[in-house]
Amino acid sequence: MRLADKAIVVTGAAHGIGRAYSERLASEGASVALLDIDAKRNEEVAEGINKDGGKAVAITTDVRDFARFRSAVDQAAKAFGKLTGIVNNAGMLNVVPITRCNFEDIPDAEWDESFRLNTKSAWYGCKAAVPHLRANKSGSIVNIGSSTIFRGVPTRAHYVAAKAALIGFNRTIARELGADYIRVNLVCPGSTLSEENPSQETVAMREAVVKTRCLPRLERPADLVGTIAFLQSDDSAFTTGQTFLVDGGSAFH
Ligand SMILES: NC(=O)c1ccc[n+]([C@@H]2O[C@H](COP(=O)([O-])OP(=O)(O)OC[C@H]3O[C@@H](n4cnc5c(N)ncnc54)[C@H](O)[C@@H]3O)[C@@H](O)[C@H]2O)c1
């Protein structure tokens, strides 16, 4: 299997798209450490993977707390004997919802929280993973942005700004880490039906984007997992500093 020699941390693995990433990486043979703030659901996802013949451990953490995040990554590396990659997926959306309003009305604390959860946690994840990756002189870091960066979607300026910051961050650390053959890429999902029990209103919100796409249908977590598996595999060994927009061709960059 393509990822048989890989040991990968996925954050925000208990729900939505992060769960789909974890299940796909495990199905391609990777050992996967699921890091999430929701301990119960995280355990259930890990159990499901292990029952299906995959290899997963669930580790409860809060990616906003560097000491806890680093200790969770260290625990994952210890459990698997190494670490080959991380997917910094935890962010705002459903479990930690975004207030959708015009930019003047964004609650002050939520602006800061958006940067804390969507941007600073990725920095923390990279800092926690890099010592383990450096030890092997290789590794793959994937951070998660959003197609909203390229589309300028109204009513969530704090979310879009926090995700957009990851482009510059990624390009910078790709240059800093390249000498150690550690790759850093950004994946930007389009509006994805990741909600577990979506209301009709949510489905309608997700469907509204369909008309902007070259490929005119709903996006689901399954549409994103192949790109993540590719970036965690040796098939992408010479790819770094790049931004992958996986949104059915809604935006171009
Ligand atoms: N769904 C979309 O349309 C879409 C589009 C573009 C980008 N994204 C991004 O993709 C990622 C996943 O999105 P989703 O729709 O699955 O979101 P989601 O809200 O359904 O899932 C987020 C996961 O992160 C976990 N989490 C939240 N705060 C945490 C913390 N402090 N520490 C550890 N774990 C924490 C949650 O428990 C959950 O498992 C996010 O970064 C999101 O911003 C989503």
The ligand as an SDF file (V2000), in Angstrom:
LIG
                    3D

 44 48  0  0  0  0  0  0  0  0999 V2000
  -16.4650   22.3950    5.2570 N   0  0  0  0  0  0  0  0  0  0  0  0
  -16.0830   23.3460    4.4470 C   0  0  0  0  0  0  0  0  0  0  0  0
  -16.8600   23.8460    3.6280 O   0  0  0  0  0  0  0  0  0  0  0  0
  -14.6720   23.8570    4.4830 C   0  0  0  0  0  0  0  0  0  0  0  0
  -14.2480   24.6740    3.4330 C   0  0  0  0  0  0  0  0  0  0  0  0
  -12.9520   25.1710    3.4540 C   0  0  0  0  0  0  0  0  0  0  0  0
  -12.1130   24.8590    4.5090 C   0  0  0  0  0  0  0  0  0  0  0  0
  -12.5580   24.0850    5.5280 N   0  0  0  0  0  0  0  0  0  0  0  0
  -11.6190   23.8120    6.6200 C   0  0  0  0  0  0  0  0  0  0  0  0
  -11.4150   22.4070    6.6930 O   0  0  0  0  0  0  0  0  0  0  0  0
  -11.2010   22.0370    8.0710 C   0  0  0  0  0  0  0  0  0  0  0  0
  -12.2240   20.9920    8.4920 C   0  0  0  0  0  0  0  0  0  0  0  0
  -13.5200   21.5110    8.2690 O   0  0  0  0  0  0  0  0  0  0  0  0
  -14.8320   20.7370    8.7320 P   0  0  0  0  0  0  0  0  0  0  0  0
  -15.9200   21.2430    7.8890 O   0  0  0  0  0  0  0  0  0  0  0  0
  -14.5800   19.2850    8.8210 O   0  0  0  0  0  0  0  0  0  0  0  0
  -14.9880   21.3590   10.2090 O   0  0  0  0  0  0  0  0  0  0  0  0
  -15.7100   20.7410   11.5050 P   0  0  0  0  0  0  0  0  0  0  0  0
  -16.0340   21.9200   12.3650 O   0  0  0  0  0  0  0  0  0  0  0  0
  -16.8000   19.8190   11.1020 O   0  0  0  0  0  0  0  0  0  0  0  0
  -14.5670   19.8680   12.1980 O   0  0  0  0  0  0  0  0  0  0  0  0
  -13.4930   20.4830   12.8740 C   0  0  0  0  0  0  0  0  0  0  0  0
  -12.7990   19.4450   13.7620 C   0  0  0  0  0  0  0  0  0  0  0  0
  -11.7950   20.1380   14.5480 O   0  0  0  0  0  0  0  0  0  0  0  0
  -11.9580   19.7950   15.9430 C   0  0  0  0  0  0  0  0  0  0  0  0
  -11.5090   20.9270   16.7670 N   0  0  0  0  0  0  0  0  0  0  0  0
  -12.1040   22.1380   16.8990 C   0  0  0  0  0  0  0  0  0  0  0  0
  -11.4060   22.9110   17.7570 N   0  0  0  0  0  0  0  0  0  0  0  0
  -10.3430   22.1690   18.1740 C   0  0  0  0  0  0  0  0  0  0  0  0
   -9.2630   22.4110   19.0530 C   0  0  0  0  0  0  0  0  0  0  0  0
   -9.1370   23.5850   19.6830 N   0  0  0  0  0  0  0  0  0  0  0  0
   -8.3440   21.4420   19.2450 N   0  0  0  0  0  0  0  0  0  0  0  0
   -8.4670   20.2410   18.6130 C   0  0  0  0  0  0  0  0  0  0  0  0
   -9.4900   19.9520   17.7600 N   0  0  0  0  0  0  0  0  0  0  0  0
  -10.4080   20.9020   17.5370 C   0  0  0  0  0  0  0  0  0  0  0  0
  -13.4410   19.5170   16.0950 C   0  0  0  0  0  0  0  0  0  0  0  0
  -13.7510   18.7400   17.2470 O   0  0  0  0  0  0  0  0  0  0  0  0
  -13.7400   18.7820   14.7640 C   0  0  0  0  0  0  0  0  0  0  0  0
  -13.4470   17.3990   14.8660 O   0  0  0  0  0  0  0  0  0  0  0  0
  -11.2610   23.3300    8.8800 C   0  0  0  0  0  0  0  0  0  0  0  0
   -9.9700   23.8660    9.0280 O   0  0  0  0  0  0  0  0  0  0  0  0
  -12.1200   24.2230    7.9960 C   0  0  0  0  0  0  0  0  0  0  0  0
  -11.9170   25.5800    8.2640 O   0  0  0  0  0  0  0  0  0  0  0  0
  -13.8180   23.5650    5.5350 C   0  0  0  0  0  0  0  0  0  0  0  0
  1  2  1  0
  2  3  2  0
  2  4  1  0
  4  5  1  0
  4 44  2  0
  5  6  2  0
  6  7  1  0
  7  8  2  0
  8  9  1  0
  8 44  1  0
  9 10  1  0
  9 42  1  0
 10 11  1  0
 11 12  1  0
 11 40  1  0
 12 13  1  0
 13 14  1  0
 14 15  2  0
 14 16  1  0
 14 17  1  0
 17 18  1  0
 18 19  2  0
 18 20  1  0
 18 21  1  0
 21 22  1  0
 22 23  1  0
 23 24  1  0
 23 38  1  0
 24 25  1  0
 25 26  1  0
 25 36  1  0
 26 27  1  0
 26 35  1  0
 27 28  2  0
 28 29  1  0
 29 30  1  0
 29 35  2  0
 30 31  1  0
 30 32  2  0
 32 33  1  0
 33 34  2  0
 34 35  1  0
 36 37  1  0
 36 38  1  0
 38 39  1  0
 40 41  1  0
 40 42  1  0
 42 43  1  0
M  CHG  2   8   1  16  -1
M  END
$$$$
